[in-house]
């Protein structure tokens, strides 16, 4: 009996091995890939990351102009010299008086609440190597001593010019009356008297008015209270600085 069982086991084992070989040898080729499956649902949003460090501050922009919302001003205007002309008896000068002292910019509010500045354009006598003495336009506040060509002179020597002076005398409500003098004589330091300039001696009034037909000109600037506290850095003696600070037109 033992011998038969052993043979049976051996026979069974061989049969199993044979069947496995048959199964393996009968495996067909790999089939085509199946269709792509549907996209899965989007996952939940992750937690926000930590805030990064602050960036460096940018460069500060340039300070803008102050603006002119609370600043009023006149255009550049010719000084009124159409009134009386006084010729001094000592021949030293001629005074030209305005025919009108009215100025509507000088209101009661401007007088009470504002600060008033008066600027003058004038010709400053300057020497040029090529052309000799010439007049160059300048702007100054309040009191000006300037030069003007003597009528009839055709050369550009220093003696071909005389001086004039304009002074802001008194300002008031609707009142502007600058004083203007043309120097018609030259002081003789030896005698203490004035040597008259012949072309300016006892001339008709229109001769003196024509001399000042181009210059001087004036501009009044009124700075009101809400601006006054912010203008400490503005040099009001420097018209270019005032023009830039308040955006004044030419």
C-alpha positions as protocol buffer text, in pm:
chain_id: "A"
residue {
  index: 1
  type: UNK
  ca { x: 0 y: 0 z: 0 }
}
residue {
  index: 2
  type: UNK
  ca { x: 279 y: 250 z: 78 }
}
residue {
  index: 3
  type: UNK
  ca { x: 432 y: 195 z: -262 }
}
residue {
  index: 4
  type: UNK
  ca { x: 107 y: 278 z: -441 }
}
residue {
  index: 5
  type: UNK
  ca { x: 49 y: 598 z: -249 }
}
residue {
  index: 6
  type: UNK
  ca { x: 398 y: 722 z: -333 }
}
residue {
  index: 7
  type: UNK
  ca { x: 341 y: 659 z: -700 }
}
residue {
  index: 8
  type: UNK
  ca { x: 13 y: 845 z: -682 }
}
residue {
  index: 9
  type: UNK
  ca { x: 174 y: 1150 z: -527 }
}
residue {
  index: 10
  type: UNK
  ca { x: 445 y: 1153 z: -787 }
}
residue {
  index: 11
  type: UNK
  ca { x: 192 y: 1122 z: -1063 }
}
residue {
  index: 12
  type: UNK
  ca { x: -25 y: 1405 z: -916 }
}
residue {
  index: 13
  type: UNK
  ca { x: 266 y: 1640 z: -884 }
}
residue {
  index: 14
  type: UNK
  ca { x: 366 y: 1588 z: -1242 }
}
residue {
  index: 15
  type: UNK
  ca { x: 10 y: 1647 z: -1359 }
}
residue {
  index: 16
  type: UNK
  ca { x: -9 y: 1982 z: -1180 }
}
residue {
  index: 17
  type: UNK
  ca { x: 320 y: 2096 z: -1333 }
}
residue {
  index: 18
  type: UNK
  ca { x: 198 y: 1997 z: -1677 }
}
residue {
  index: 19
  type: UNK
  ca { x: -123 y: 2197 z: -1634 }
}
residue {
  index: 20
  type: UNK
  ca { x: 70 y: 2507 z: -1523 }
}
residue {
  index: 21
  type: UNK
  ca { x: 290 y: 2486 z: -1827 }
}
residue {
  index: 22
  type: UNK
  ca { x: -13 y: 2464 z: -2051 }
}
residue {
  index: 23
  type: UNK
  ca { x: -175 y: 2769 z: -1888 }
}
residue {
  index: 24
  type: UNK
  ca { x: 142 y: 2979 z: -1924 }
}
residue {
  index: 25
  type: UNK
  ca { x: 202 y: 2875 z: -2282 }
}
residue {
  index: 26
  type: UNK
  ca { x: -158 y: 2970 z: -2373 }
}
residue {
  index: 27
  type: UNK
  ca { x: -133 y: 3342 z: -2247 }
}
residue {
  index: 28
  type: UNK
  ca { x: -232 y: 3582 z: -2534 }
}
residue {
  index: 29
  type: UNK
  ca { x: -72 y: 3926 z: -2630 }
}
residue {
  index: 30
  type: UNK
  ca { x: -131 y: 4239 z: -2412 }
}
residue {
  index: 31
  type: UNK
  ca { x: -454 y: 4419 z: -2504 }
}
residue {
  index: 32
  type: UNK
  ca { x: -484 y: 4794 z: -2593 }
}
residue {
  index: 33
  type: UNK
  ca { x: -493 y: 5060 z: -2316 }
}
residue {
  index: 34
  type: UNK
  ca { x: -836 y: 5133 z: -2185 }
}
residue {
  index: 35
  type: UNK
  ca { x: -994 y: 5484 z: -2208 }
}
residue {
  index: 36
  type: UNK
  ca { x: -873 y: 5759 z: -1969 }
}
residue {
  index: 37
  type: UNK
  ca { x: -1078 y: 5774 z: -1660 }
}
residue {
  index: 38
  type: UNK
  ca { x: -1273 y: 6088 z: -1558 }
}
residue {
  index: 39
  type: UNK
  ca { x: -1080 y: 6367 z: -1379 }
}
residue {
  index: 40
  type: UNK
  ca { x: -1114 y: 6342 z: -1010 }
}
residue {
  index: 41
  type: UNK
  ca { x: -1266 y: 6622 z: -798 }
}
residue {
  index: 42
  type: UNK
  ca { x: -1041 y: 6921 z: -706 }
}
residue {
  index: 43
  type: UNK
  ca { x: -893 y: 6885 z: -366 }
}
residue {
  index: 44
  type: UNK
  ca { x: -961 y: 7133 z: -86 }
}
residue {
  index: 45
  type: UNK
  ca { x: -760 y: 7462 z: -85 }
}
residue {
  index: 46
  type: UNK
  ca { x: -460 y: 7439 z: 139 }
}
residue {
  index: 47
  type: UNK
  ca { x: -397 y: 7677 z: 428 }
}
residue {
  index: 48
  type: UNK
  ca { x: -250 y: 8025 z: 340 }
}
residue {
  index: 49
  type: UNK
  ca { x: 124 y: 8055 z: 379 }
}
residue {
  index: 50
  type: UNK
  ca { x: 289 y: 8294 z: 622 }
}
residue {
  index: 51
  type: UNK
  ca { x: 315 y: 8665 z: 517 }
}
residue {
  index: 52
  type: UNK
  ca { x: 652 y: 8750 z: 369 }
}
residue {
  index: 53
  type: UNK
  ca { x: 874 y: 9032 z: 501 }
}
residue {
  index: 54
  type: UNK
  ca { x: 785 y: 9393 z: 403 }
}
residue {
  index: 55
  type: UNK
  ca { x: 971 y: 9534 z: 103 }
}
residue {
  index: 56
  type: UNK
  ca { x: 1203 y: 9832 z: 128 }
}
residue {
  index: 57
  type: UNK
  ca { x: 1038 y: 10179 z: 117 }
}
residue {
  index: 58
  type: UNK
  ca { x: 1053 y: 10355 z: -218 }
}
residue {
  index: 59
  type: UNK
  ca { x: 1234 y: 10684 z: -271 }
}
residue {
  index: 60
  type: UNK
  ca { x: 1023 y: 10984 z: -163 }
}
residue {
  index: 61
  type: UNK
  ca { x: 888 y: 11189 z: -451 }
}
residue {
  index: 62
  type: UNK
  ca { x: 984 y: 11551 z: -500 }
}
residue {
  index: 63
  type: UNK
  ca { x: 774 y: 11809 z: -317 }
}
residue {
  index: 64
  type: UNK
  ca { x: 517 y: 11957 z: -552 }
}
residue {
  index: 65
  type: UNK
  ca { x: 455 y: 12329 z: -596 }
}
residue {
  index: 66
  type: UNK
  ca { x: 253 y: 12501 z: -327 }
}
residue {
  index: 67
  type: UNK
  ca { x: -21 y: 12602 z: -568 }
}
residue {
  index: 68
  type: UNK
  ca { x: -201 y: 12932 z: -588 }
}
residue {
  index: 69
  type: UNK
  ca { x: -553 y: 12863 z: -458 }
}
residue {
  index: 70
  type: UNK
  ca { x: -511 y: 13129 z: -185 }
}
residue {
  index: 71
  type: UNK
  ca { x: -281 y: 13362 z: -376 }
}
residue {
  index: 72
  type: UNK
  ca { x: -410 y: 13636 z: -605 }
}
residue {
  index: 73
  type: UNK
  ca { x: -205 y: 13859 z: -831 }
}
residue {
  index: 74
  type: UNK
  ca { x: -224 y: 14112 z: -1110 }
}
residue {
  index: 75
  type: UNK
  ca { x: -84 y: 14074 z: -1457 }
}
residue {
  index: 76
  type: UNK
  ca { x: 234 y: 14265 z: -1532 }
}
residue {
  index: 77
  type: UNK
  ca { x: 113 y: 14620 z: -1593 }
}
residue {
  index: 78
  type: UNK
  ca { x: 270 y: 14948 z: -1699 }
}
residue {
  index: 79
  type: UNK
  ca { x: 294 y: 15193 z: -1412 }
}
residue {
  index: 80
  type: UNK
  ca { x: 50 y: 15478 z: -1457 }
}
residue {
  index: 81
  type: UNK
  ca { x: 252 y: 15795 z: -1528 }
}
residue {
  index: 82
  type: UNK
  ca { x: -23 y: 15984 z: -1708 }
}
residue {
  index: 83
  type: UNK
  ca { x: -85 y: 16235 z: -1429 }
}
residue {
  index: 84
  type: UNK
  ca { x: 98 y: 16550 z: -1329 }
}
residue {
  index: 85
  type: UNK
  ca { x: 471 y: 16593 z: -1399 }
}
residue {
  index: 86
  type: UNK
  ca { x: 666 y: 16794 z: -1138 }
}
residue {
  index: 87
  type: UNK
  ca { x: 1002 y: 16945 z: -1241 }
}
residue {
  index: 88
  type: UNK
  ca { x: 1219 y: 17017 z: -937 }
}
residue {
  index: 89
  type: UNK
  ca { x: 1354 y: 17375 z: -925 }
}
residue {
  index: 90
  type: UNK
  ca { x: 1707 y: 17255 z: -845 }
}
residue {
  index: 91
  type: UNK
  ca { x: 1706 y: 17059 z: -1174 }
}
residue {
  index: 92
  type: UNK
  ca { x: 1780 y: 16733 z: -992 }
}
residue {
  index: 93
  type: UNK
  ca { x: 1476 y: 16531 z: -1092 }
}
residue {
  index: 94
  type: UNK
  ca { x: 1133 y: 16507 z: -1244 }
}
residue {
  index: 95
  type: UNK
  ca { x: 845 y: 16334 z: -1063 }
}
residue {
  index: 96
  type: UNK
  ca { x: 571 y: 16154 z: -1257 }
}
residue {
  index: 97
  type: UNK
  ca { x: 242 y: 16110 z: -1074 }
}
residue {
  index: 98
  type: UNK
  ca { x: -26 y: 15852 z: -1163 }
}
residue {
  index: 99
  type: UNK
  ca { x: -359 y: 15981 z: -1288 }
}
residue {
  index: 100
  type: UNK
  ca { x: -545 y: 15707 z: -1098 }
}
residue {
  index: 101
  type: UNK
  ca { x: -466 y: 15536 z: -769 }
}
residue {
  index: 102
  type: UNK
  ca { x: -742 y: 15274 z: -798 }
}
residue {
  index: 103
  type: UNK
  ca { x: -647 y: 14906 z: -773 }
}
residue {
  index: 104
  type: UNK
  ca { x: -931 y: 14658 z: -726 }
}
residue {
  index: 105
  type: UNK
  ca { x: -701 y: 14375 z: -613 }
}
residue {
  index: 106
  type: UNK
  ca { x: -635 y: 14567 z: -292 }
}
residue {
  index: 107
  type: UNK
  ca { x: -963 y: 14483 z: -120 }
}
residue {
  index: 108
  type: UNK
  ca { x: -1038 y: 14524 z: 249 }
}
residue {
  index: 109
  type: UNK
  ca { x: -999 y: 14147 z: 284 }
}
residue {
  index: 110
  type: UNK
  ca { x: -655 y: 14164 z: 121 }
}
residue {
  index: 111
  type: UNK
  ca { x: -549 y: 14442 z: 358 }
}
residue {
  index: 112
  type: UNK
  ca { x: -689 y: 14269 z: 669 }
}
residue {
  index: 113
  type: UNK
  ca { x: -606 y: 13902 z: 601 }
}
residue {
  index: 114
  type: UNK
  ca { x: -334 y: 13899 z: 340 }
}
residue {
  index: 115
  type: UNK
  ca { x: 30 y: 13987 z: 298 }
}
residue {
  index: 116
  type: UNK
  ca { x: 91 y: 14214 z: -1 }
}
residue {
  index: 117
  type: UNK
  ca { x: 404 y: 14215 z: -216 }
}
residue {
  index: 118
  type: UNK
  ca { x: 477 y: 14454 z: -503 }
}
residue {
  index: 119
  type: UNK
  ca { x: 733 y: 14359 z: -770 }
}
residue {
  index: 120
  type: UNK
  ca { x: 876 y: 14576 z: -1047 }
}
residue {
  index: 121
  type: UNK
  ca { x: 1030 y: 14489 z: -1383 }
}
residue {
  index: 122
  type: UNK
  ca { x: 1301 y: 14733 z: -1486 }
}
residue {
  index: 123
  type: UNK
  ca { x: 1611 y: 14771 z: -1702 }
}
residue {
  index: 124
  type: UNK
  ca { x: 1942 y: 14726 z: -1522 }
}
residue {
  index: 125
  type: UNK
  ca { x: 2245 y: 14888 z: -1681 }
}
residue {
  index: 126
  type: UNK
  ca { x: 2496 y: 14617 z: -1772 }
}
residue {
  index: 127
  type: UNK
  ca { x: 2824 y: 14635 z: -1962 }
}
residue {
  index: 128
  type: UNK
  ca { x: 2882 y: 14409 z: -2262 }
}
residue {
  index: 129
  type: UNK
  ca { x: 3225 y: 14385 z: -2427 }
}
residue {
  index: 130
  type: UNK
  ca { x: 3071 y: 14382 z: -2775 }
}
residue {
  index: 131
  type: UNK
  ca { x: 2784 y: 14628 z: -2757 }
}
residue {
  index: 132
  type: UNK
  ca { x: 2885 y: 14849 z: -2464 }
}
residue {
  index: 133
  type: UNK
  ca { x: 2626 y: 14938 z: -2201 }
}
residue {
  index: 134
  type: UNK
  ca { x: 2285 y: 14780 z: -2243 }
}
residue {
  index: 135
  type: UNK
  ca { x: 1969 y: 14738 z: -2036 }
}
residue {
  index: 136
  type: UNK
  ca { x: 1889 y: 14389 z: -1904 }
}
residue {
  index: 137
  type: UNK
  ca { x: 1547 y: 14308 z: -1760 }
}
residue {
  index: 138
  type: UNK
  ca { x: 1539 y: 14243 z: -1387 }
}
residue {
  index: 139
  type: UNK
  ca { x: 1265 y: 14202 z: -1123 }
}
residue {
  index: 140
  type: UNK
  ca { x: 1284 y: 14342 z: -772 }
}
residue {
  index: 141
  type: UNK
  ca { x: 1050 y: 14410 z: -481 }
}
residue {
  index: 142
  type: UNK
  ca { x: 926 y: 14748 z: -350 }
}
residue {
  index: 143
  type: UNK
  ca { x: 1199 y: 15006 z: -429 }
}
residue {
  index: 144
  type: UNK
  ca { x: 1396 y: 15007 z: -754 }
}
residue {
  index: 145
  type: UNK
  ca { x: 1671 y: 15229 z: -893 }
}
residue {
  index: 146
  type: UNK
  ca { x: 1717 y: 15159 z: -1263 }
}
residue {
  index: 147
  type: UNK
  ca { x: 1856 y: 15313 z: -1582 }
}
residue {
  index: 148
  type: UNK
  ca { x: 1696 y: 15456 z: -1894 }
}
residue {
  index: 149
  type: UNK
  ca { x: 1843 y: 15587 z: -2220 }
}
residue {
  index: 150
  type: UNK
  ca { x: 1860 y: 15964 z: -2255 }
}
residue {
  index: 151
  type: UNK
  ca { x: 1646 y: 16070 z: -2553 }
}
residue {
  index: 152
  type: UNK
  ca { x: 1847 y: 16141 z: -2868 }
}
residue {
  index: 153
  type: UNK
  ca { x: 2162 y: 15957 z: -2756 }
}
residue {
  index: 154
  type: UNK
  ca { x: 2283 y: 15709 z: -3021 }
}
residue {
  index: 155
  type: UNK
  ca { x: 2587 y: 15558 z: -2849 }
}
residue {
  index: 156
  type: UNK
  ca { x: 2598 y: 15315 z: -2558 }
}
residue {
  index: 157
  type: UNK
  ca { x: 2837 y: 15482 z: -2317 }
}
residue {
  index: 158
  type: UNK
  ca { x: 2758 y: 15505 z: -1949 }
}
residue {
  index: 159
  type: UNK
  ca { x: 2688 y: 15880 z: -1983 }
}
residue {
  index: 160
  type: UNK
  ca { x: 2415 y: 15805 z: -2239 }
}
residue {
  index: 161
  type: UNK
  ca { x: 2191 y: 15679 z: -1960 }
}
residue {
  index: 162
  type: UNK
  ca { x: 2029 y: 15842 z: -1663 }
}
residue {
  index: 163
  type: UNK
  ca { x: 1867 y: 15688 z: -1359 }
}
residue {
  index: 164
  type: UNK
  ca { x: 1512 y: 15668 z: -1240 }
}
residue {
  index: 165
  type: UNK
  ca { x: 1364 y: 15545 z: -914 }
}
residue {
  index: 166
  type: UNK
  ca { x: 1029 y: 15390 z: -830 }
}
residue {
  index: 167
  type: UNK
  ca { x: 910 y: 15355 z: -471 }
}
residue {
  index: 168
  type: UNK
  ca { x: 604 y: 15175 z: -334 }
}
residue {
  index: 169
  type: UNK
  ca { x: 491 y: 15460 z: -116 }
}
residue {
  index: 170
  type: UNK
  ca { x: 152 y: 15376 z: 34 }
}
residue {
  index: 171
  type: UNK
  ca { x: -86 y: 15081 z: -12 }
}
residue {
  index: 172
  type: UNK
  ca { x: -447 y: 15092 z: 99 }
}
residue {
  index: 173
  type: UNK
  ca { x: -791 y: 14963 z: 21 }
}
residue {
  index: 174
  type: UNK
  ca { x: -828 y: 15011 z: -356 }
}
residue {
  index: 175
  type: UNK
  ca { x: -524 y: 15241 z: -341 }
}
residue {
  index: 176
  type: UNK
  ca { x: -187 y: 15203 z: -517 }
}
residue {
  index: 177
  type: UNK
  ca { x: 27 y: 15510 z: -587 }
}
residue {
  index: 178
  type: UNK
  ca { x: 399 y: 15447 z: -643 }
}
residue {
  index: 179
  type: UNK
  ca { x: 637 y: 15741 z: -666 }
}
residue {
  index: 180
  type: UNK
  ca { x: 850 y: 15769 z: -981 }
}
residue {
  index: 181
  type: UNK
  ca { x: 1143 y: 16006 z: -1028 }
}
residue {
  index: 182
  type: UNK
  ca { x: 1365 y: 16058 z: -1334 }
}
residue {
  index: 183
  type: UNK
  ca { x: 1702 y: 16211 z: -1243 }
}
residue {
  index: 184
  type: UNK
  ca { x: 1744 y: 16504 z: -1481 }
}
residue {
  index: 185
  type: UNK
  ca { x: 2068 y: 16635 z: -1333 }
}
residue {
  index: 186
  type: UNK
  ca { x: 2402 y: 16497 z: -1218 }
}
residue {
  index: 187
  type: UNK
  ca { x: 2529 y: 16596 z: -875 }
}
residue {
  index: 188
  type: UNK
  ca { x: 2845 y: 16805 z: -892 }
}
residue {
  index: 189
  type: UNK
  ca { x: 3034 y: 16701 z: -580 }
}
residue {
  index: 190
  type: UNK
  ca { x: 3255 y: 17012 z: -594 }
}
residue {
  index: 191
  type: UNK
  ca { x: 2977 y: 17268 z: -594 }
}
residue {
  index: 192
  type: UNK
  ca { x: 2701 y: 17062 z: -432 }
}
residue {
  index: 193
  type: UNK
  ca { x: 2464 y: 17157 z: -713 }
}
residue {
  index: 194
  type: UNK
  ca { x: 2319 y: 16958 z: -999 }
}
residue {
  index: 195
  type: UNK
  ca { x: 2452 y: 16986 z: -1352 }
}
residue {
  index: 196
  type: UNK
  ca { x: 2148 y: 16946 z: -1577 }
}
residue {
  index: 197
  type: UNK
  ca { x: 2134 y: 16691 z: -1855 }
}
residue {
  index: 198
  type: UNK
  ca { x: 2050 y: 16914 z: -2154 }
}
residue {
  index: 199
  type: UNK
  ca { x: 1809 y: 16667 z: -2317 }
}
residue {
  index: 200
  type: UNK
  ca { x: 1608 y: 16650 z: -1992 }
}
residue {
  index: 201
  type: UNK
  ca { x: 1595 y: 17017 z: -1902 }
}
residue {
  index: 202
  type: UNK
  ca { x: 1240 y: 17161 z: -1898 }
}
residue {
  index: 203
  type: UNK
  ca { x: 1107 y: 16927 z: -2163 }
}
residue {
  index: 204
  type: UNK
  ca { x: 737 y: 16875 z: -2242 }
}
residue {
  index: 205
  type: UNK
  ca { x: 572 y: 16624 z: -2010 }
}
residue {
  index: 206
  type: UNK
  ca { x: 536 y: 16365 z: -2286 }
}
residue {
  index: 207
  type: UNK
  ca { x: 915 y: 16341 z: -2327 }
}
residue {
  index: 208
  type: UNK
  ca { x: 948 y: 16205 z: -1973 }
}
residue {
  index: 209
  type: UNK
  ca { x: 650 y: 15971 z: -2014 }
}
residue {
  index: 210
  type: UNK
  ca { x: 795 y: 15830 z: -2336 }
}
residue {
  index: 211
  type: UNK
  ca { x: 1122 y: 15753 z: -2157 }
}
residue {
  index: 212
  type: UNK
  ca { x: 931 y: 15515 z: -1926 }
}
residue {
  index: 213
  type: UNK
  ca { x: 698 y: 15366 z: -2186 }
}
residue {
  index: 214
  type: UNK
  ca { x: 854 y: 15016 z: -2160 }
}
residue {
  index: 215
  type: UNK
  ca { x: 975 y: 15006 z: -1800 }
}
residue {
  index: 216
  type: UNK
  ca { x: 892 y: 14998 z: -1518 }
}
residue {
  index: 217
  type: UNK
  ca { x: 608 y: 14745 z: -1495 }
}
residue {
  index: 218
  type: UNK
  ca { x: 453 y: 14618 z: -1173 }
}
residue {
  index: 219
  type: UNK
  ca { x: 282 y: 14307 z: -1036 }
}
residue {
  index: 220
  type: UNK
  ca { x: 100 y: 14287 z: -702 }
}
residue {
  index: 221
  type: UNK
  ca { x: 84 y: 13949 z: -522 }
}
residue {
  index: 222
  type: UNK
  ca { x: -150 y: 13894 z: -226 }
}
residue {
  index: 223
  type: UNK
  ca { x: -89 y: 13587 z: -6 }
}
residue {
  index: 224
  type: UNK
  ca { x: -389 y: 13509 z: 215 }
}
residue {
  index: 225
  type: UNK
  ca { x: -392 y: 13373 z: 572 }
}
residue {
  index: 226
  type: UNK
  ca { x: -436 y: 13001 z: 498 }
}
residue {
  index: 227
  type: UNK
  ca { x: -113 y: 13006 z: 297 }
}
residue {
  index: 228
  type: UNK
  ca { x: 102 y: 13235 z: 513 }
}
residue {
  index: 229
  type: UNK
  ca { x: 192 y: 12961 z: 761 }
}
residue {
  index: 230
  type: UNK
  ca { x: 334 y: 12741 z: 482 }
}
residue {
  index: 231
  type: UNK
  ca { x: 556 y: 12993 z: 306 }
}
residue {
  index: 232
  type: UNK
  ca { x: 835 y: 13027 z: 557 }
}
residue {
  index: 233
  type: UNK
  ca { x: 1084 y: 12875 z: 315 }
}
residue {
  index: 234
  type: UNK
  ca { x: 993 y: 13114 z: 31 }
}
residue {
  index: 235
  type: UNK
  ca { x: 1225 y: 13412 z: -9 }
}
residue {
  index: 236
  type: UNK
  ca { x: 986 y: 13688 z: -114 }
}
residue {
  index: 237
  type: UNK
  ca { x: 1278 y: 13909 z: -214 }
}
residue {
  index: 238
  type: UNK
  ca { x: 1353 y: 13654 z: -486 }
}
residue {
  index: 239
  type: UNK
  ca { x: 1079 y: 13682 z: -748 }
}
residue {
  index: 240
  type: UNK
  ca { x: 1191 y: 13361 z: -922 }
}
residue {
  index: 241
  type: UNK
  ca { x: 1133 y: 13168 z: -596 }
}
residue {
  index: 242
  type: UNK
  ca { x: 791 y: 13329 z: -552 }
}
residue {
  index: 243
  type: UNK
  ca { x: 694 y: 13250 z: -910 }
}
residue {
  index: 244
  type: UNK
  ca { x: 791 y: 12883 z: -867 }
}
residue {
  index: 245
  type: UNK
  ca { x: 624 y: 12845 z: -526 }
}
residue {
  index: 246
  type: UNK
  ca { x: 287 y: 12980 z: -640 }
}
residue {
  index: 247
  type: UNK
  ca { x: 289 y: 12879 z: -1009 }
}
residue {
  index: 248
  type: UNK
  ca { x: 268 y: 13239 z: -1125 }
}
residue {
  index: 249
  type: UNK
  ca { x: 247 y: 13286 z: -1502 }
}
residue {
  index: 250
  type: UNK
  ca { x: 493 y: 13506 z: -1688 }
}
